[in-house]
């Protein structure tokens, strides 16, 4: 199942760096989710967006529905940002299920 | 209000045992989803409920897997005759309806020995 492609798969950054994670998808959708999962932890929804850009603290998410592409940016990265970031396509365009990307594992080094 | 809760958080089962995993969704959420997440992988859809109706069970990997939500709130995922390949984190999520934001529980980590 490759409806959602994320890059990079793994990312290591120094504290303070600007980080970009990319998501491309092949299914027509009306919205897209960015999720965060800490090691051993549950999944937290960061953004649900359908157009343009959303900002929450140091996190920024953008989406281009026509180009089927979304990006998640982290400004002034911090070690506590270390987690897996997952791009996901929600129902109903995907049927009843989410289509999840394989995730990007981010490690921010102090 | 409380978020989605799951119990137990950790379960170790011997191969061949039956297990039951519980999900308490956010009160009032109509939609409930179960996912399976193997180590190092993204979540994989198992099944979807709208209220008490199981509308989609296309992701259940075998007939050993069974899910129910008899009163449209709490849901139970049952795995019969567990196998080692069933070892994974089982995630539950709920939402107001199918198209709105899903809230995930902390998951149940199942280890089959």
Interface residues (C-beta under 8 A of the other chain):
Chain A: X31 X33 X35 X41 X42 X43 X44 X45 X48 X86 X90 X91 X92 X95 X96 X97 X98 X100 X101 X102 X103
Chain B: X33 X35 X41 X42 X43 X44 X45 X48 X55 X56 X58 X59 X91 X93 X98 X99 X101 X102 X103 X104 X105 X106 X107
